[in-house]
Amino acid sequence: MKKIEKVYVLGTGNLALHCALYAKEHKREVLLFEMAEKKSMFMEARAKKLEIQYFHEGKESVFQRLLEETENILLVSAINEYIIPAKVLQKEHITAVNLHQALLPKHPGRNAESWAIFEQEKVSGITWHFMESRVDKGDIIIQKEIVLDEHITAYELFQKQIEAGKEAYNEIFEDLIDGRAFRMPQEKQTGICFHKSFEIPNQGYLDLNWSGEKRSAFLRAMDYAALNVMGRPKLLYKDRVYQWKKYEIHKTDSREEKLILKEKDIYLQKDKIAIILKDYKKQEDK
């Protein structure tokens, strides 16, 4: 049984900071690597204030550091967009864990929170799992469920997942350090799709043939607020493509289907759900 001596946290944002700080508070040497193309001045400043060793360097440099390590390492992937090479994960003295924003084995791959909303699921959540060469296939350590309602957006779900991820990390940390963490193989399921980073629900187009609830799910699945992960959604209508700055979703008493082009807004109604696409522009002819 190997006892962890050093913690590498690879990631970005509040989750990575939390994981690094929690390890530091539990008397472990911690190195925090911001795995993003651009350095976050916020992360660097917070790490400095918390007296956490902070690095922003190329992924290959980080992976080489890990290959050269001789101490027992806990490698924590916390909102890390890069795939860690198998030669790193296969090193005997490295224990690697990752937070995934779904209840694995469902929704492996990128932007899982968006796909859960788009597919109108009632429950999502998070999974901390051991990492192996197959992405998002490692044994499960802990999961936490998050109930989805008819209003939640991808951004809001992502924030809830970060908080659930922090809570779960605190629960499993000491067991990971001591080498006695629970592990459960993922159930084999058919029909599971791996979501790639470039994939977007329905290629980013709102389909007028959808039900009112599906239209709502699509808009909320695309909604990452200022992060703009998926880009701006579009509507194809009468051979023209429309985009908009904001949207509103309301319940109505009418099941009548409507599409009304107003001066600045597009009004859609179906199945007792009204959607207002605000401040639209015609983008191009199709």
Disulfide bonds with the S-S distance in Angstrom:
none
